[in-house]
Amino acid sequence: MNRLAHHQGIHKFFFTLGLTLQLSKPVIKHLIHIVDALTTKGFSGTLTDIHHWSFHPNHRTTLSHFFTKSPWDEERLLGKLQEWILRRIEPLVERKNQPLFVSIDDTICQKTKPSSRAAHAIQGCDWHYSHKDHQSVWGHSLVWLMVHTFTQAFPFAFRLYDKAAGRSKIDLAIEMLSSLKVKRAQPVYVLMDSWYPSQTLIEACLKKGFHVIAMLKTNRILYPNGVAVQAKQFARYIEPQDTHLVTVGQERYCVYRYEGAIHGLDDAVVLLAWKADQPLTPEHLHVVLSTDRELGDEDILRYYAQRWTIECFFRQAKDQLKLDGYRVRHIRAVKRYWAVVLLACVYSIAESRQTLSAGLELLRSRKDHSVVEFIYNAAKQDIPIDVIKKQLRIA
C-alpha cells in the first residue's frame, strides 16, 4: 500500500531535526502517528484517539508501552527540537534587527482528584493554587519557557514542578535558562509576571547577559533618596502632573518613571503605571521592572506586552493539542506526552511559518487531502476496498 502523504511530511520534518539518526525506526513510526493524531481536529488526548485518528497499524496497547516502557530518550528529542528552534529564530532576530524575547510562566494541567481507594492514580499530581480559579486544584504544575520575536514564537522547554522534590519554580526556571544557548547579536529580554522576579532569577538572567522585564508586586521595596518604601506607598505621593501619557497598542497609560535601587537590585528602572481612564490609586497600580535602563517607557511596556504570547500558547495547547488531556498514569509516560505535544506544536508552527493556529489549520486541510488521494490511488491500483478500510481503520 502507499504511505499517507501527510505522514511523509511529518517524517520529512523529523529528518530535518536529525531525529531519524537519533531514534530507531519503530520509535519514529510511533512519533509520526502520535503527531498526526495530536494535530487532528477532535483529538481528546487518549491513547484510543491516537490509535484511531492516526490510522495506527499496531494494537493500541503498543502505544501504552511506547509511552511507559519503550527505551527511547525524550530528552534527546527535546534537545534536537531546541537546536532547530534556535537555528530558526536567531537569523530572524538578526535580519529584522529585533530583540529576542524569552517568556517564563507556569500552568496547571488539572486532573480529577482520585479516591483514596484508587489503585492506579496519575503519578506526580498535587494541589496547586490556580490564579484563574482562585483556589487550589489537583493536577500537574508545569513551568514553561518560550522563545519568541514580535512575529514568531516557539515553546522551548518545560519542567514539572514537584513539591516533594524540594525544587522551587525559580530553580526550574533557572535550569531552563541555562539550557538556552543563544548568540547575543541582539538583546535578549526575559519576560515574567510578578510571581517570578526574585533576586536569584534576576541575577541568573543578568549573568547570561539577558535583561529582565517583569511585573512586580506592589509591595516591592523601592529606595527613593535612599529611603525604603513599598511601591504602593510611594505611589500615594505621585500627582497626575508627575506622570506622562504612554500609548501601547490600544491602551494608554499614565506613567511615572523611577530609576534607582529596588530590593534585590542596585540599579534598575521601575515604571509605576495606571490605565489613563483610572484614578492614580494603589488599587489600580501596575509596577513594571526593566533592568535595561536604556529603554524608553513605551518600549518597556510594549516589550512586556509580548509576555501575552505564552498565555496564548497555554490556552491553544490545552484547547487544540490537549496538553492537559492525557490519561496515562506513569510519570515517565506523562512527561513523554508533554514532549510530544511540544513536538507537535513546533511542527505545526514550522509548517505554516506563522502561528500554532495557522499551522493546525494547514495540517488538518493537508490531512483531508492526503486521505482522499490515498483512497483514489489505492482504487486505481485495484486494491480491494476492505483492505483500504482496514488500513484507514474504518473496518
C-alpha positions in Angstrom: 0.0 0.0 0.0 1.0 3.6 -0.5 2.0 5.7 2.6 -0.2 8.6 3.5 1.3 11.8 2.1 0.8 13.8 5.3 2.8 11.1 7.2 5.6 11.6 4.8 5.5 15.3 5.6 5.9 14.6 9.3 8.8 12.2 8.6 10.5 14.9 6.5 10.3 17.3 9.5 11.8 14.6 11.7 14.6 14.2 9.2 15.3 17.9 9.3 15.5 17.8 13.1 18.0 15.0 12.9 15.7 12.6 14.8 15.9 9.9 12.1 19.6 9.4 13.1 18.9 9.5 16.8 15.9 7.3 17.2 15.0 3.9 15.9 12.6 3.3 13.0 9.9 1.9 15.3 10.1 4.9 17.6 10.0 7.3 14.6 6.9 5.4 13.3 5.1 5.8 16.7 6.0 9.5 16.8 4.7 10.1 13.3 1.3 8.6 14.2 1.1 10.4 17.5 1.9 13.8 16.0 -0.7 13.1 13.3 -3.3 12.3 16.0 -2.5 15.4 18.1 -2.9 17.7 15.2 -6.2 16.2 14.1 -9.4 18.1 14.9 -11.4 16.4 17.6 -8.4 14.7 19.4 -9.2 14.3 23.1 -5.8 13.2 24.5 -6.5 9.5 24.9 -4.4 6.6 23.6 -7.6 5.3 21.9 -7.8 8.6 20.0 -4.2 8.4 19.0 -4.7 4.9 17.7 -7.9 5.9 15.8 -7.1 9.3 14.4 -3.6 8.4 13.1 -4.6 5.1 11.4 -2.0 3.3 13.6 -1.4 -0.2 12.2 -0.5 -1.8 15.5 -2.6 -2.8 18.5 -3.5 0.1 20.9 -1.5 -1.5 23.7 1.7 -0.8 21.8 1.1 2.9 22.4 0.8 2.4 26.2 4.1 0.5 26.1 5.7 3.2 23.9 4.9 6.0 26.5 5.7 3.9 29.6 8.4 1.4 28.9 9.9 1.8 25.4 13.7 2.6 25.7 13.7 5.9 23.8 15.2 9.2 25.0 12.7 12.0 25.2 15.5 14.4 26.4 17.3 13.8 23.1 14.2 14.6 21.2 13.8 17.9 23.1 17.4 18.7 22.6 17.1 18.3 18.8 14.0 20.5 18.9 15.7 23.2 20.8 18.7 23.2 18.4 16.3 23.6 15.5 14.3 26.4 17.1 17.4 28.4 17.8 18.7 27.9 14.2 15.3 29.1 13.0 14.8 32.1 15.3 18.3 33.6 15.6 18.6 34.6 11.9 15.1 36.1 12.1 16.1 38.3 15.1 19.3 39.5 13.3 17.6 40.0 9.9 14.8 42.2 11.4 17.1 43.8 14.0 14.7 42.9 16.7 15.1 41.8 20.3 14.7 38.1 21.3 12.1 37.5 24.0 12.1 34.7 26.5 8.9 34.2 28.5 8.7 32.2 31.7 5.4 31.2 33.2 3.6 28.1 34.7 0.3 26.4 34.0 -1.7 23.7 35.7 -2.9 20.5 33.9 -5.9 19.9 36.1 -7.0 16.3 36.9 -9.8 14.7 38.9 -8.7 14.0 42.5 -8.7 10.2 42.7 -10.5 8.3 45.5 -8.3 7.2 48.4 -9.1 3.6 47.3 -7.9 4.2 43.7 -5.4 1.5 42.7 -3.7 3.5 39.9 -3.7 7.2 40.4 -1.8 9.5 38.0 1.7 10.0 39.4 3.2 13.4 40.2 -0.1 15.2 40.9 -0.6 17.5 43.8 -2.6 20.5 45.0 -1.6 23.7 43.2 -3.0 27.2 43.5 -4.8 28.3 40.4 -4.9 32.1 39.8 -7.6 31.5 37.2 -9.9 29.6 39.6 -8.7 31.5 42.7 -8.4 28.2 44.6 -6.2 25.1 44.8 -6.8 22.5 42.2 -5.5 18.9 41.7 -3.1 18.2 38.9 0.4 18.8 37.5 2.1 22.2 37.6 4.4 22.9 34.6 6.9 25.7 34.3 7.4 26.6 30.6 9.9 28.7 28.7 9.1 30.2 25.3 11.4 32.0 22.9 9.8 34.5 20.5 10.1 37.6 18.5 7.3 40.1 17.5 6.3 37.7 14.8 7.4 34.1 15.6 7.0 32.1 18.8 8.1 28.6 19.9 7.7 26.7 23.1 11.2 25.8 24.1 11.3 23.8 27.3 9.2 22.7 30.3 9.8 21.3 33.8 7.4 19.5 36.1 7.1 21.4 39.5 7.2 18.6 42.1 6.7 19.9 45.6 8.2 16.7 47.1 11.4 17.2 45.1 12.2 20.4 47.1 13.0 22.5 44.0 11.1 25.8 43.5 9.7 27.1 40.3 12.5 29.7 40.4 15.0 26.8 40.4 13.3 25.2 37.4 13.3 28.5 35.5 17.0 29.0 36.1 17.7 25.4 35.0 15.8 26.0 31.7 17.6 29.3 31.1 20.9 27.6 31.5 20.0 25.3 28.5 19.2 28.4 26.4 22.4 29.0 24.4 21.8 31.9 22.1 24.1 34.1 20.2 23.7 37.6 21.6 23.9 39.6 18.4 20.6 41.3 19.6 19.5 42.0 23.1 17.6 39.2 25.0 14.7 40.2 27.3 13.3 37.7 29.8 9.6 38.4 30.4 7.8 37.2 33.6 4.8 38.1 35.7 5.0 39.2 39.3 5.5 35.7 40.8 8.9 35.2 39.2 11.3 38.2 39.5 13.2 37.1 42.6 16.7 38.3 43.2 18.1 34.8 42.4 16.4 34.6 39.0 17.2 38.2 38.0 20.9 37.6 38.8 20.8 34.4 36.8 19.5 36.3 33.8 22.0 39.1 34.1 24.8 36.6 34.4 23.9 35.2 31.0 23.8 38.7 29.6 20.0 38.8 29.4 17.8 41.7 30.6 14.7 41.3 32.6 11.3 43.0 32.1 8.8 41.9 34.7 5.7 42.9 36.6 6.4 43.5 40.2 4.1 43.1 43.2 3.0 46.5 44.5 4.7 45.7 47.9 8.1 45.5 46.3 10.6 47.8 48.1 12.0 50.9 46.3 14.6 53.2 47.7 13.9 56.8 46.5 16.5 59.1 48.1 17.8 56.1 50.0 14.5 55.6 51.9 12.9 52.1 51.8 9.3 52.3 50.8 6.8 49.9 49.2 5.9 50.8 45.6 2.2 51.2 46.5 3.1 53.5 49.4 5.4 55.6 47.1 2.6 55.8 44.5 0.5 57.8 47.0 2.8 60.7 46.6 2.6 60.8 42.8 0.5 63.5 41.4 -1.0 63.5 37.8 1.4 66.2 36.8 4.3 63.9 37.7 3.2 61.4 35.1 3.2 61.3 31.3 1.0 59.5 28.8 2.3 56.4 27.1 0.4 54.6 24.3 0.9 50.8 23.8 -1.3 49.3 21.2 -4.9 50.3 22.0 -4.1 51.2 25.6 -3.0 54.5 27.1 -1.2 54.7 30.4 -0.2 57.4 32.9 3.4 56.5 33.7 5.9 57.6 36.4 9.5 56.5 35.8 11.6 55.6 38.8 15.4 54.9 38.4 17.5 53.6 41.2 17.7 50.7 43.6 14.9 48.2 44.4 15.0 45.3 46.9 17.4 42.8 45.4 18.8 45.0 42.7 21.1 48.1 42.9 20.2 49.8 39.7 17.0 49.4 37.6 14.1 51.2 36.0 10.6 50.8 37.6 7.5 52.2 35.9 4.6 52.9 38.1 1.7 52.9 35.6 -2.1 53.3 35.6 -4.5 53.0 32.7 -5.3 56.5 31.6 -9.1 56.2 32.4 -8.4 55.0 36.0 -7.5 57.0 39.1 -3.9 57.1 40.3 -4.6 54.9 43.3 -2.6 51.9 44.7 -5.6 49.6 43.8 -5.1 50.4 40.0 -1.3 50.5 40.1 0.9 48.4 37.8 4.6 48.1 38.6 6.9 47.1 35.8 10.7 46.4 36.2 13.3 46.8 33.5 17.0 46.0 34.1 17.8 47.8 30.8 18.0 51.5 31.8 18.4 52.5 28.1 14.9 51.5 27.2 12.2 54.2 26.9 8.9 53.8 28.8 7.0 52.9 25.7 9.4 50.2 24.7 9.4 48.7 28.2 5.6 48.4 28.2 5.5 47.3 24.6 8.1 44.6 25.2 6.3 43.4 28.4 3.1 43.1 26.4 4.8 40.3 24.4 4.5 38.1 27.5 0.9 37.5 26.5 2.4 35.1 23.9 3.0 32.4 26.5 -0.6 32.8 27.9 -1.9 32.3 24.3 0.3 29.2 24.0 -1.2 27.6 27.2 -4.7 28.2 26.0 -4.1 26.9 22.5 -2.0 23.9 23.7 -4.8 22.8 26.0 -7.7 23.5 23.6 -6.1 22.3 20.4 -3.4 19.9 21.3 -4.8 18.6 24.6 -1.8 19.4 26.7 -3.9 18.5 29.8 -6.0 15.8 28.2 -3.7 12.8 28.8 -4.9 9.8 30.8 -1.6 7.9 31.1 -0.6 7.4 34.7 3.1 6.7 35.0 5.1 9.9 35.4 7.5 9.0 32.7 4.6 8.5 30.3 3.1 11.9 31.3 6.5 13.7 30.6 6.8 11.9 27.3 3.3 13.0 26.4 4.2 16.7 27.1 7.4 16.3 25.0 5.3 15.0 22.0 2.8 17.9 22.5 5.8 20.3 22.2 7.0 18.4 19.1 3.5 18.7 17.5 3.3 22.4 18.4 6.7 23.2 16.8 5.9 21.1 13.7 2.6 23.0 13.3 4.4 26.4 13.5 7.2 25.3 11.3 4.9 24.1 8.5 2.8 27.3 8.4 5.7 29.6 9.2 3.1 31.6 11.2 1.3 30.7 14.3 0.1 27.5 16.0 -3.5 28.1 15.0 -2.5 28.7 11.3 -0.3 25.6 11.4 -3.0 23.4 12.7 -5.5 24.6 10.1 -2.9 23.9 7.4 -2.1 20.4 8.7 -5.8 19.4 9.1 -6.5 20.5 5.5 -3.4 18.7 4.3 -4.6 15.5 6.1 -8.0 15.6 4.5 -6.5 15.9 1.0 -4.0 13.2 1.9 -6.7 10.7 2.8 -8.7 11.4 -0.3 -5.6 11.0 -2.5 -4.7 7.7 -0.7 -8.1 6.2 -1.4 -8.0 7.4 -5.0 -4.5 5.9 -5.7 -5.5 2.7 -4.0 -8.6 2.4 -6.1 -6.5 3.0 -9.3 -4.3 0.1 -8.2 -7.4 -2.1 -7.8 -6.7 -2.7 -4.1 -9.8 -4.3 -2.5 -12.0 -1.8 -0.6 -11.8 -4.0 2.5 -8.0 -3.6 2.5 -8.3 0.2 2.2 -10.9 0.3 5.0 -8.7 -1.8 7.2 -5.6 0.5 6.7 -7.7 3.6 7.4 -9.2 1.9 10.5 -12.8 2.0 9.2 -13.4 -1.7 9.0 
